[in-house]
Amino acid sequence: MRHPIRSLSLMAAVPAVAFLSAVPSFGQAPSSVVKTAAAAKAAESAKPWTPPKTADGQPDLSGVWSNATNVPLERPGQGRGGRGAGPARAAAQPEGQLQVHYDVSQFGLDRSHAKVAEDTRTSLVTTPDGRIPAVLPEAQKRAADRAAFQREHQWDGPETRPLGERCILWPNEGPPMLSPGYNSDVQIVQGVGYVAILQEMIHDVRIIPTDGRPHLPSDIHQWMGDSRGHWEGNTLVIDTTNFTDKTAWQRSSESLHVVERITRTSADTLKYEFTVDDPHTWATPWSAEVTWAKTDSPIYEYACQEGNYGMRNNLSGERALEQRAAEAAKK
């Protein structure tokens, strides 16, 4: 009589096991549900971020942004003297007498104080090798002639001193706009038919019409060129021509042509892209890309005046040396 009872209990256990096998473990979802949720999350993150709009319906790029970056302008390479091995800010740093030595951390100017967007790029330049194309022989000669003139005439007067020392323009202000290493904040303000970009360094403002007007006549040259903007979807495109050869960004000539593209990619980031073309400087056009980070810091006043005491001291010191040399020659 035991065998029928044992068989009955076994038959009762079979559906119980089947039932338990169909129920997921406590706290776990079926793999199909997990996969569906993961796919939905991936699809959501793959969607382009939709920026807020201004009152006139354009993408809202306004705010204060830091263009500080730890990514080199060029990818370090062999055979070219290691050019570009430093960060992008180094490419825009002033040279010579402008490299004043003081405690930058005391004034909130240390590099660690700047907000830097996360970026895993190995170079800002987006060419396949991450390098700026070859500089043409005529551009090399132009740069050599400038350097020779500066060696001979750098102390002649204010006109022969660097633009940054004269509080006129720093190379990083561009366009294109790169980080100077400190004072790296940029403020964008929008209005109907215009976009204004204020840079903390030297406090220059680029006022960019977006109403379709043409460029200035080609014989009119400006420190920062002549910029005209238009919208392509969520991207502000800025076309700049009419440069002066006195700015000489990266050895460029007055034929420099810059196209910038600014896109808000999230609530806290902007993608800044630029393409430069100068048939008298580089063998081919080239492009670069920088991520800007939103910051709550306001733009602070940058007090710089042309003819400041530093320049006065430099020039008066040189005049004193010249007088001393002249007096020694008479003896």
Secondary structure, DSSP 8 states (H G I E B T S, - for coil): -HHHHHHHHHHHHHHHHHHHHHS--TT---HHHHHHHHHHHHHHHHS-----B-TTSSB---EEEE----SBSS---SSSTTTT-SBHHHHH---GGG---S-GGGGT-SGGGS-------S-SB-STTS----B-HHHHHHHHHHHHHHHHHTTS-GGGS-TTTTTS--GGGSSS----SSS-EEEEEEETTEEEEEESGGG-EEEEE-S------TT--BTT-EEEEEEETTEEEEEEE-B-TTT-GGG--TT-EEEEEEEE-SSSEEEEEEEEE-TTTBSS-EEEEEEEEE-----------TT-HHHHHHHHHHHHHHHHHHHHHH-
